[in-house]
Amino acid sequence: MNPLNTPLGFCSNFLFVPGTRPERFLKALDSGASGVILDLEDAVAEEDKETARAAIRSTWPQFSDEQKKRLVIRTNSPGSKFYSADLILAQELQVACILIPKSESLDQINGAALILPNTAIIPMIETALGLHHLNEIANSNQVLRLALGNLDLQADLGMICDSQETELQTARYQIVLASRLAQITPPVDGVTPSTDDLPRITDDAERAKRMGFGAKLCIHPKQVAIVQTAFMPTEEEIHWAQRVIEADKTSKGGAVKLDGKMIDRPVVLLAKRTLAIAGKH
């Protein structure tokens, strides 16, 4: 089984749910979110880590096969005392995808891939060291796409950002560029801390799309529809994507030009994601 053959590569939004709140798991899946992240890290206190793992383990049989394809487990950070148990849980449940916070090296990602050969990996870039090793992380085994941990990265770099996070624009550009060079799916932008400032959520999501991100992290169900709308392709983008897919089929995956431009794997991935978001699979 190819771990990268997952619809999570085409999601435009991911909704976090604390691992200690199993009563919210199904609600999150029914919220309209494309992907749901069961969180074992920031949303769970140290003394509750095992409780969170137990909650995910006991609830897992209730999920349908379709729902399991949309679920991601965010582990604790590599090197933490909780990380090994998180990987064991992911291995036991055969999860489709894990999100690894504070990813900082190729060895960390490849090590997780060895333990979870059938699981896609989303490394989360949220430290200076992770940003420094960005290209090697993007090219690690089983990486589906990158994600930005904007709040932790600000803290690690000692930044005091304005409301638009202008100071993080360079980091966002680097993550988009690294994803393109590694020929992986466009990355996932970080969270908007406010759940009530709807214009701010809209602006952040629209900025993410303009910069080349393919998705955004959400911390509350009310953010999901706003993000989904912001990433919804235009009719022109849908038409372009359909032409790309048709040209790729005609060439049977070989080299081909469309409108004078070469179509390579990232372009085909972008076209597929565009049609998936638009509901035109």
Backbone as numpy.savetxt, mean C-alpha at the origin, in Angstrom:
# Nx Ny Nz CAx CAy CAz Cx Cy Cz
2.38 -20.15 -6.65 1.54 -18.96 -6.65 2.42 -17.71 -6.65
2.12 -16.79 -7.54 2.86 -15.53 -7.61 2.33 -14.58 -6.54
3.16 -14.21 -5.56 2.67 -13.35 -4.47 2.26 -11.97 -4.95
2.73 -11.57 -6.13 2.40 -10.23 -6.63 1.11 -10.23 -7.44
0.51 -11.39 -7.61 -0.76 -11.48 -8.33 -1.90 -11.27 -7.35
-2.05 -10.04 -6.90 -3.05 -9.70 -5.90 -3.73 -8.40 -6.27
-5.03 -8.29 -6.03 -5.74 -7.03 -6.33 -5.26 -5.86 -5.48
-4.51 -6.13 -4.43 -4.01 -5.05 -3.58 -3.04 -4.14 -4.33
-2.50 -4.64 -5.43 -1.63 -3.80 -6.25 -2.39 -2.72 -6.99
-3.71 -2.88 -7.08 -4.54 -1.93 -7.81 -5.45 -1.11 -6.89
-5.32 -1.29 -5.58 -6.16 -0.55 -4.64 -5.79 0.93 -4.64
-6.80 1.79 -4.52 -6.54 3.23 -4.41 -6.64 3.71 -2.96
-7.10 2.84 -2.07 -7.23 3.24 -0.66 -7.06 2.04 0.25
-6.44 2.27 1.39 -6.24 1.24 2.41 -6.71 1.81 3.75
-7.58 1.09 4.42 -8.14 1.56 5.70 -7.52 0.78 6.86
-6.94 1.52 7.82 -6.37 0.90 9.02 -7.47 0.51 10.01
-7.29 -0.65 10.65 -8.16 -1.08 11.74 -7.26 -1.65 12.84
-7.42 -1.21 14.09 -6.59 -1.78 15.17 -6.81 -3.29 15.30
-5.72 -4.00 15.47 -5.82 -5.45 15.62 -6.57 -5.89 16.85
-6.74 -4.98 17.80 -7.46 -5.29 19.03 -8.96 -5.07 18.92
-9.44 -4.69 17.73 -10.86 -4.40 17.56 -11.48 -5.33 16.51
-11.58 -6.63 16.81 -12.10 -7.58 15.82 -13.53 -7.29 15.39
-14.30 -6.60 16.25 -15.69 -6.26 15.88 -15.72 -5.26 14.73
-14.58 -4.64 14.43 -14.52 -3.66 13.34 -13.99 -4.26 12.03
-13.46 -5.46 12.08 -12.81 -6.03 10.89 -13.78 -6.13 9.71
-14.92 -6.78 9.93 -15.89 -6.95 8.86 -16.51 -5.62 8.46
-16.70 -4.73 9.44 -17.25 -3.41 9.12 -16.30 -2.65 8.18
-15.02 -2.80 8.43 -14.03 -2.14 7.58 -14.09 -2.70 6.15
-14.22 -4.01 6.06 -14.30 -4.64 4.73 -15.56 -4.21 3.99
-16.61 -3.90 4.74 -17.88 -3.48 4.14 -17.99 -1.97 3.98
-16.93 -1.23 4.33 -16.98 0.23 4.33 -16.80 0.84 2.95
-16.44 0.01 1.97 -16.11 0.51 0.64 -14.61 0.60 0.42
-13.84 0.30 1.47 -12.38 0.32 1.34 -11.92 -0.78 0.39
-10.97 -0.45 -0.45 -10.42 -1.44 -1.38 -9.52 -2.44 -0.66
-8.72 -1.91 0.27 -7.86 -2.76 1.08 -8.02 -2.40 2.55
-7.91 -3.40 3.42 -8.05 -3.17 4.87 -6.78 -3.67 5.55
-6.18 -2.80 6.37 -4.94 -3.14 7.08 -5.25 -3.43 8.54
-5.05 -4.68 8.95 -5.20 -5.06 10.35 -3.88 -4.72 11.04
-3.94 -3.75 11.93 -2.73 -3.13 12.46 -2.27 -3.78 13.77
-1.02 -4.24 13.77 -0.40 -4.78 14.98 0.61 -3.81 15.58
0.84 -2.67 14.90 1.90 -1.76 15.34 1.36 -0.57 16.12
1.26 0.59 15.47 0.97 1.85 16.18 -0.35 1.84 16.94
-1.35 1.14 16.42 -2.68 1.17 17.04 -2.80 0.22 18.22
-1.73 -0.51 18.54 -1.79 -1.53 19.59 -0.71 -1.27 20.64
-1.12 -1.14 21.89 -0.17 -0.94 22.98 0.70 -2.18 23.18
1.87 -2.00 23.74 2.82 -3.12 23.91 2.19 -4.29 24.65
1.43 -3.97 25.69 0.87 -5.06 26.49 -0.29 -5.77 25.78
-0.73 -5.23 24.64 -1.86 -5.83 23.92 -1.46 -6.52 22.62
-0.17 -6.64 22.35 0.26 -7.22 21.07 -0.24 -8.66 20.90
-0.10 -9.48 21.91 -0.54 -10.87 21.79 -2.06 -10.94 21.69
-2.75 -10.07 22.39 -4.21 -10.02 22.29 -4.64 -9.70 20.87
-3.93 -8.78 20.23 -4.25 -8.41 18.85 -4.01 -9.57 17.89
-2.88 -10.25 18.07 -2.60 -11.41 17.20 -3.66 -12.49 17.39
-4.06 -12.71 18.63 -5.08 -13.73 18.92 -6.42 -13.34 18.30
-6.74 -12.05 18.32 -8.00 -11.58 17.74 -8.02 -11.81 16.23
-6.90 -11.51 15.57 -6.82 -11.73 14.11 -6.90 -13.22 13.80
-6.19 -14.02 14.58 -6.17 -15.47 14.36 -7.58 -16.07 14.51
-8.30 -15.68 15.54 -9.62 -16.26 15.81 -10.67 -15.77 14.82
-10.48 -14.57 14.30 -11.46 -14.01 13.36 -11.22 -14.47 11.93
-10.03 -14.87 11.61 -9.64 -15.18 10.23 -10.58 -16.18 9.52
-11.01 -17.25 10.18 -11.90 -18.20 9.49 -13.24 -17.59 9.06
-13.62 -16.45 9.65 -14.89 -15.82 9.28 -14.82 -15.07 7.96
-13.61 -14.80 7.47 -13.46 -14.04 6.23 -13.64 -14.96 5.03
-14.30 -14.45 4.01 -14.42 -15.20 2.76 -13.09 -15.14 2.01
-12.94 -15.97 0.99 -11.70 -15.95 0.19 -11.51 -14.58 -0.46
-12.60 -13.97 -0.91 -12.51 -12.65 -1.54 -12.04 -11.61 -0.54
-12.56 -11.69 0.69 -12.17 -10.73 1.72 -10.71 -10.90 2.10
-10.24 -12.14 2.18 -8.84 -12.38 2.54 -7.88 -11.76 1.54
-8.29 -11.69 0.28 -7.45 -11.09 -0.75 -7.30 -9.58 -0.55
-8.21 -8.98 0.21 -8.19 -7.53 0.43 -7.57 -7.16 1.78
-7.13 -8.15 2.54 -6.61 -7.91 3.88 -5.08 -7.85 3.90
-4.58 -6.90 4.65 -3.14 -6.72 4.86 -2.90 -6.73 6.37
-1.83 -7.36 6.79 -1.43 -7.27 8.20 -0.22 -6.36 8.31
-0.35 -5.28 9.11 0.84 -4.47 9.39 1.54 -5.06 10.61
2.76 -5.53 10.39 3.56 -6.10 11.46 4.14 -4.98 12.31
4.80 -5.36 13.38 5.64 -4.42 14.08 6.96 -4.28 13.31
7.77 -3.34 13.68 8.97 -3.04 12.90 10.02 -4.14 13.04
10.80 -4.39 11.98 11.89 -5.36 12.06 12.85 -4.99 13.19
13.28 -5.98 13.93 14.17 -5.72 15.06 13.44 -5.55 16.37
12.13 -5.30 16.32 11.37 -5.20 17.56 11.13 -6.60 18.12
10.81 -6.68 19.38 10.63 -7.98 20.02 9.32 -8.65 19.60
8.48 -7.92 18.86 7.20 -8.47 18.44 7.21 -8.97 16.98
8.26 -8.63 16.25 8.27 -8.85 14.80 8.20 -10.33 14.42
8.99 -11.16 15.08 9.02 -12.59 14.72 7.65 -13.24 14.89
6.97 -12.92 15.99 5.64 -13.49 16.23 4.65 -13.01 15.17
4.82 -11.78 14.70 3.94 -11.26 13.65 4.13 -12.04 12.35
5.40 -12.32 12.00 5.67 -13.07 10.78 5.14 -14.50 10.89
5.25 -15.08 12.07 4.72 -16.44 12.28 3.21 -16.44 12.09
2.53 -15.42 12.59 1.08 -15.31 12.40 0.75 -15.19 10.92
1.47 -14.34 10.20 1.22 -14.17 8.77 1.45 -15.47 8.01
2.47 -16.21 8.43 2.76 -17.50 7.80 1.64 -18.51 8.08
1.19 -18.55 9.31 0.12 -19.46 9.72 -1.18 -19.19 8.95
-1.51 -17.92 8.77 -2.77 -17.55 8.13 -2.65 -17.47 6.61
-1.42 -17.56 6.11 -1.18 -17.46 4.66 -1.77 -16.16 4.10
-1.41 -15.07 4.74 -1.97 -13.78 4.33 -1.46 -13.39 2.95
-2.30 -12.63 2.23 -1.95 -12.22 0.88 -0.86 -11.16 0.88
-0.84 -10.33 1.94 0.08 -9.19 1.93 0.38 -8.73 3.35
1.62 -8.30 3.57 1.98 -7.67 4.83 2.56 -6.28 4.55
2.34 -5.39 5.49 2.91 -4.05 5.45 3.98 -4.00 6.55
5.23 -3.74 6.15 6.33 -3.74 7.11 6.72 -2.30 7.43
6.42 -1.83 8.64 6.74 -0.45 9.00 8.24 -0.27 9.21
8.69 0.98 9.03 10.10 1.33 9.27 11.05 0.40 8.53
10.70 0.08 7.30 11.58 -0.73 6.45 12.84 0.07 6.14
14.00 -0.57 6.32 15.25 0.18 6.18 16.33 -0.52 5.37
16.08 -1.77 4.91 17.13 -2.45 4.14 16.56 -3.57 3.27
17.34 -3.92 2.27 17.01 -5.06 1.41 16.95 -6.34 2.22
17.88 -6.52 3.15 17.94 -7.76 3.94 16.66 -7.96 4.76
16.11 -6.90 5.30 14.87 -7.02 6.07 13.74 -7.57 5.19
13.59 -7.02 4.00 12.50 -7.43 3.12 12.74 -8.83 2.58
13.96 -9.11 2.14 14.25 -10.45 1.63 14.12 -11.50 2.72
14.45 -11.14 3.95 14.28 -12.08 5.07 12.82 -12.43 5.28
11.94 -11.43 5.22 10.51 -11.69 5.35 10.00 -12.52 4.17
10.53 -12.26 2.98 10.11 -13.00 1.79 10.49 -14.49 1.89
11.60 -14.78 2.53 12.00 -16.18 2.71 11.02 -16.93 3.60
10.53 -16.25 4.61 9.57 -16.86 5.54 8.18 -16.94 4.93
7.86 -15.95 4.07 6.51 -15.84 3.49 6.61 -15.82 1.96
6.96 -16.95 1.34 7.21 -16.96 -0.11 5.99 -16.68 -0.98
4.80 -16.81 -0.40 3.57 -16.58 -1.17 2.85 -15.30 -0.76
3.56 -14.41 -0.09 2.96 -13.18 0.43 3.59 -11.95 -0.20
2.77 -11.04 -0.70 3.27 -9.77 -1.21 3.68 -8.88 -0.03
4.63 -7.99 -0.29 5.17 -7.14 0.77 5.07 -5.67 0.37
4.57 -4.86 1.30 4.57 -3.40 1.12 5.51 -2.82 2.18
6.73 -2.44 1.79 7.62 -1.79 2.75 7.14 -0.36 3.01
7.14 0.05 4.27 6.72 1.40 4.63 7.97 2.24 4.91
8.12 3.33 4.17 9.29 4.19 4.30 8.95 5.31 5.27
9.59 5.30 6.44 9.26 6.31 7.45 10.44 6.69 8.33
11.66 6.40 7.85 12.87 6.83 8.56 13.88 7.34 7.54
14.85 8.09 8.05 15.91 8.60 7.17 16.67 7.45 6.52
16.93 6.38 7.29 17.66 5.24 6.75 16.85 4.53 5.66
15.55 4.42 5.86 14.70 3.82 4.83 14.72 4.63 3.56
14.69 5.94 3.69 14.74 6.83 2.53 16.10 6.71 1.84
17.16 6.58 2.60 18.51 6.45 2.06 18.65 5.15 1.25
18.01 4.08 1.71 18.11 2.78 1.04 16.89 2.49 0.16
16.24 3.55 -0.27 14.97 3.44 -0.98 15.05 2.53 -2.21
16.06 2.70 -3.04 16.13 1.94 -4.29 16.32 0.45 -4.05
17.16 0.09 -3.09 17.37 -1.33 -2.84 16.13 -1.95 -2.20
15.41 -1.19 -1.37 14.16 -1.70 -0.78 13.13 -1.95 -1.87
13.01 -1.00 -2.81 12.04 -1.13 -3.89 12.32 -2.34 -4.78
13.59 -2.73 -4.85 13.99 -3.86 -5.70 14.12 -5.17 -4.92
13.68 -5.18 -3.67 13.74 -6.40 -2.86 12.70 -7.41 -3.33
12.83 -8.63 -2.86 11.94 -9.71 -3.29 10.50 -9.48 -2.83
9.56 -9.74 -3.74 8.12 -9.77 -3.45 7.53 -8.42 -3.07
8.24 -7.34 -3.38 7.70 -6.01 -3.08 6.59 -5.69 -4.07
5.40 -5.45 -3.55 4.25 -5.11 -4.37 4.25 -3.63 -4.71
4.47 -2.81 -3.70 4.52 -1.35 -3.85 5.09 -0.78 -2.56
5.51 0.45 -2.60 6.02 1.13 -1.42 4.91 1.95 -0.77
5.09 2.27 0.50 4.14 3.14 1.21 4.93 4.18 2.00
4.37 5.36 2.12 5.00 6.43 2.88 4.39 6.54 4.27
5.24 6.50 5.28 4.81 6.79 6.64 5.14 8.25 6.94
4.28 9.14 6.51 4.60 10.57 6.53 4.80 11.15 7.93
4.01 10.71 8.89 4.13 11.29 10.24 5.42 10.84 10.92
5.74 9.56 10.82 6.97 9.07 11.44 8.21 9.62 10.74
8.13 9.80 9.41 9.27 10.35 8.69 9.53 11.80 9.12
8.47 12.57 9.29 8.63 13.94 9.80 9.36 13.94 11.14
8.90 13.06 12.02 9.50 12.99 13.36 10.96 12.56 13.30
11.25 11.57 12.46 12.61 11.05 12.38 13.57 12.09 11.80
13.07 12.91 10.88 13.91 13.94 10.27 13.90 15.26 11.05
13.12 15.31 12.12 13.05 16.52 12.93 12.34 17.66 12.22
11.41 17.32 11.34 10.69 18.34 10.58 9.48 18.88 11.34
9.15 20.12 11.07 7.88 20.70 11.50 7.18 21.16 10.23
6.27 20.32 9.72 5.68 20.55 8.41 4.48 21.49 8.47
4.25 22.20 7.37 3.04 22.99 7.26 1.86 22.06 6.96
0.66 22.61 6.83 -0.52 21.77 6.67 -0.51 20.97 5.37
0.23 21.46 4.37 0.33 20.75 3.09 1.53 19.79 3.06
2.29 19.74 4.14 3.50 18.91 4.21 4.44 19.21 3.05
4.60 20.49 2.77 5.49 20.92 1.69 6.90 20.39 1.88
7.33 20.30 3.13 8.69 19.85 3.42 8.94 18.40 3.02
7.87 17.62 2.82 8.02 16.21 2.45 7.89 15.98 0.95
7.78 17.03 0.17 7.59 16.84 -1.27 8.76 16.11 -1.91
9.97 16.41 -1.49 11.14 15.73 -2.06 11.10 14.24 -1.76
10.73 13.88 -0.53 10.64 12.46 -0.16 9.57 11.76 -0.99
8.45 12.42 -1.19 7.37 11.82 -1.99 7.85 11.59 -3.43
8.54 12.56 -3.98 9.07 12.42 -5.33 10.03 11.24 -5.41
10.91 11.11 -4.41 11.88 10.02 -4.41 11.18 8.65 -4.39
10.10 8.53 -3.63 9.38 7.26 -3.51 8.69 6.92 -4.83
8.10 7.92 -5.48 7.48 7.69 -6.78 8.54 7.30 -7.81
9.67 7.99 -7.81 10.74 7.70 -8.76 11.30 6.29 -8.54
11.55 5.92 -7.28 12.10 4.59 -6.98 11.13 3.49 -7.43
9.84 3.73 -7.26 8.84 2.74 -7.68 8.87 2.57 -9.19
8.98 3.67 -9.92 9.01 3.60 -11.38 10.27 2.89 -11.86
11.42 3.20 -11.26 12.67 2.57 -11.67 12.67 1.07 -11.36
12.03 0.69 -10.26 11.95 -0.74 -9.90 10.85 -1.47 -10.66
10.06 -0.72 -11.43 8.96 -1.27 -12.22 7.93 -2.00 -11.35
7.59 -1.36 -10.22 6.54 -1.88 -9.36 5.34 -0.93 -9.40
4.24 -1.36 -8.81 3.02 -0.57 -8.81 3.24 0.79 -8.12
2.58 1.85 -8.59 2.73 3.17 -7.95 2.48 3.09 -6.44
3.22 3.89 -5.67 3.22 3.76 -4.21 1.95 4.28 -3.54
1.92 4.06 -2.22 0.77 4.44 -1.38 1.18 5.63 -0.53
0.44 6.73 -0.63 0.76 7.93 0.14 0.30 7.75 1.59
0.85 8.59 2.47 0.58 8.48 3.90 -0.79 8.98 4.30
-0.99 9.08 5.60 -2.31 9.41 6.16 -2.52 10.91 6.26
-3.78 11.31 6.32 -4.19 12.65 6.71 -4.70 12.54 8.14
-4.03 13.15 9.13 -4.40 12.95 10.54 -5.82 13.38 10.87
-6.31 14.43 10.21 -7.66 14.92 10.52 -8.71 14.04 9.86
-9.73 13.68 10.62 -10.84 12.91 10.05 -12.03 13.80 9.74
-11.99 15.06 10.18 -13.13 15.97 10.00 -12.88 17.08 8.97
-11.61 17.34 8.67 -11.28 18.38 7.70 -11.37 17.79 6.29
-12.59 17.75 5.75 -12.81 17.10 4.47 -12.05 17.77 3.31
-11.98 19.10 3.25 -11.18 19.72 2.19 -9.70 19.32 2.26
-9.16 19.18 3.48 -7.76 18.78 3.62 -7.55 17.36 3.10
-8.47 16.46 3.42 -8.37 15.07 2.95 -8.44 15.05 1.43
-9.36 15.82 0.86 -9.50 15.88 -0.60 -8.23 16.42 -1.25
-7.71 17.52 -0.71 -6.50 18.13 -1.26 -5.31 17.17 -1.19
-5.17 16.47 -0.05 -4.06 15.53 0.11 -4.16 14.38 -0.90
-5.37 13.87 -1.09 -5.56 12.76 -2.02 -5.31 13.20 -3.46
-5.80 14.38 -3.82 -5.60 14.88 -5.19 -4.11 15.17 -5.45
-3.41 15.69 -4.44 -1.97 15.91 -4.58 -1.24 14.58 -4.79
-1.65 13.57 -4.03 -1.02 12.25 -4.16 -1.17 11.72 -5.59
-2.35 11.85 -6.16 -2.57 11.38 -7.53 -1.72 12.18 -8.51
-1.69 13.51 -8.35 -0.90 14.35 -9.27 0.58 13.99 -9.22
1.08 13.61 -8.04 2.50 13.31 -7.88 2.88 11.93 -8.39
1.90 11.09 -8.70 2.21 9.77 -9.21 1.98 8.64 -8.24
1.40 8.94 -7.07 1.02 7.88 -6.15 -0.21 7.15 -6.69
-0.35 5.91 -6.31 -1.48 5.11 -6.79 -2.54 4.88 -5.74
-2.28 5.30 -4.50 -3.23 5.03 -3.41 -2.88 5.91 -2.23
-3.76 5.87 -1.22 -3.54 6.63 0.02 -4.04 5.83 1.21
-3.34 5.97 2.32 -3.74 5.33 3.57 -4.84 6.14 4.25
-5.82 5.44 4.82 -6.93 6.08 5.52 -6.98 5.60 6.97
-7.36 6.50 7.87 -7.44 6.13 9.29 -8.87 6.11 9.79
-9.82 6.47 8.93 -11.24 6.47 9.34 -12.09 6.18 8.11
-13.20 5.43 8.29 -14.05 5.08 7.15 -14.56 6.29 6.36
-14.75 7.44 7.03 -15.29 8.61 6.31 -14.27 9.16 5.30
-13.00 8.78 5.45 -11.98 9.23 4.49 -12.00 8.40 3.20
-12.52 7.19 3.27 -12.41 6.23 2.16 -13.05 6.75 0.88
-14.30 7.19 0.95 -15.02 7.63 -0.25 -14.36 8.85 -0.86
-13.83 9.75 -0.02 -13.16 10.95 -0.52 -11.92 10.57 -1.32
-11.14 9.65 -0.75 -9.92 9.20 -1.42 -10.26 8.45 -2.71
-11.26 7.59 -2.63 -11.70 6.83 -3.82 -12.07 7.77 -4.96
-12.81 8.82 -4.64 -13.25 9.79 -5.65 -12.06 10.53 -6.24
-11.12 10.92 -5.38 -9.96 11.68 -5.84 -9.12 10.88 -6.83
-9.03 9.57 -6.61 -8.22 8.73 -7.49 -9.01 8.17 -8.67
-10.32 8.45 -8.73 -11.14 7.92 -9.82 -10.63 8.45 -11.17
-10.35 7.57 -12.11 -9.81 8.00 -13.41 -10.83 8.81 -14.21
-10.32 9.72 -15.03 -11.17 10.46 -15.94 -11.50 9.58 -17.15
-12.46 10.00 -17.95 -12.81 9.25 -19.17 -11.61 9.15 -20.11
-10.83 10.21 -20.17 -9.64 10.20 -21.02 -8.62 9.18 -20.52
-8.44 9.11 -19.20 -7.50 8.14 -18.64 -7.99 6.71 -18.86
-9.29 6.49 -18.75 -9.86 5.16 -18.98 -9.65 4.75 -20.43
-9.91 5.65 -21.36 -9.73 5.35 -22.78 -8.28 5.01 -23.09
-7.35 5.79 -22.50 -5.93 5.51 -22.70 -5.57 4.11 -22.16
-6.07 3.79 -20.98 -5.76 2.50 -20.36 -6.28 1.35 -21.21
-7.46 1.48 -21.74 -8.02 0.43 -22.59 -7.17 0.22 -23.84
-6.67 1.30 -24.41 -5.81 1.19 -25.59 -4.48 0.52 -25.25
-3.94 0.84 -24.06 -2.69 0.21 -23.63 -2.88 -1.30 -23.48
-3.94 -1.71 -22.81 -4.19 -3.14 -22.59 -4.40 -3.86 -23.92
-5.12 -3.23 -24.84 -5.35 -3.84 -26.15 -4.05 -3.98 -26.92
-3.21 -2.95 -26.88 -1.92 -3.02 -27.57 -1.02 -4.09 -26.96
-1.05 -4.21 -25.64 -0.25 -5.22 -24.95 -0.72 -6.63 -25.32
-2.03 -6.82 -25.41 -2.57 -8.12 -25.81 -2.16 -8.46 -27.24
-2.25 -7.48 -28.11 -1.91 -7.71 -29.51 -0.45 -8.11 -29.67
0.41 -7.48 -28.87 1.85 -7.79 -28.95 2.23 -9.02 -28.15
1.24 -9.58 -27.40 1.47 -10.75 -26.54 2.61 -10.51 -25.56
2.62 -9.30 -25.03 3.63 -8.97 -24.02 4.96 -8.52 -24.57
5.07 -8.49 -25.89 6.31 -8.05 -26.50 6.41 -6.54 -26.55
7.55 -6.04 -27.03 7.75 -4.60 -27.13 6.77 -4.01 -28.14
6.14 -2.92 -27.75 5.17 -2.30 -28.64 5.09 -0.81 -28.31
4.77 -0.02 -29.33 4.62 1.42 -29.15 3.16 1.82 -29.25
2.78 2.84 -28.48 1.45 3.42 -28.56 1.62 4.93 -28.55
1.10 5.57 -29.57 1.26 7.02 -29.71 2.73 7.43 -29.67
3.57 6.58 -30.26 4.99 6.89 -30.36 5.79 6.61 -29.10
5.16 6.04 -28.07 5.85 5.75 -26.82 5.86 4.25 -26.54
6.99 3.76 -26.02 7.09 2.35 -25.68 6.20 2.00 -24.50
5.59 0.84 -24.57 4.77 0.33 -23.46 5.60 -0.72 -22.73
5.94 -0.45 -21.48 6.67 -1.43 -20.67 5.80 -1.86 -19.49
6.35 -2.68 -18.63 5.57 -3.27 -17.55 4.90 -2.24 -16.65
5.60 -1.19 -16.20 4.91 -0.22 -15.34 3.75 0.48 -16.04
3.87 0.70 -17.34 2.77 1.34 -18.08 1.56 0.41 -18.13
1.82 -0.88 -18.35 0.72 -1.85 -18.37 0.09 -1.96 -16.99
0.93 -1.97 -15.94 0.41 -2.01 -14.56 -0.46 -0.80 -14.27
-0.01 0.38 -14.71 -0.77 1.60 -14.50 -2.11 1.52 -15.22
-2.11 0.98 -16.44 -3.35 0.84 -17.20 -4.32 -0.12 -16.50
-3.79 -1.23 -16.02 -4.64 -2.20 -15.33 -5.21 -1.60 -14.05
-4.37 -0.84 -13.32 -4.84 -0.22 -12.08 -5.92 0.82 -12.38
-5.71 1.57 -13.44 -6.69 2.59 -13.85 -8.05 1.96 -14.11
-8.06 0.84 -14.85 -9.32 0.17 -15.18 -9.93 -0.49 -13.95
-9.07 -1.01 -13.05 -9.57 -1.65 -11.83 -10.27 -0.63 -10.94
-9.64 0.55 -10.78 -10.23 1.60 -9.95 -11.55 2.08 -10.55
-11.58 2.13 -11.89 -12.79 2.59 -12.58 -13.88 1.52 -12.65
-13.55 0.31 -12.16 -14.53 -0.78 -12.20 -14.71 -1.38 -13.58
-13.67 -1.24 -14.42 -13.71 -1.77 -15.79 -12.60 -2.78 -15.96
-12.64 -3.84 -15.18 -11.59 -4.85 -15.18 -11.48 -5.49 -16.56
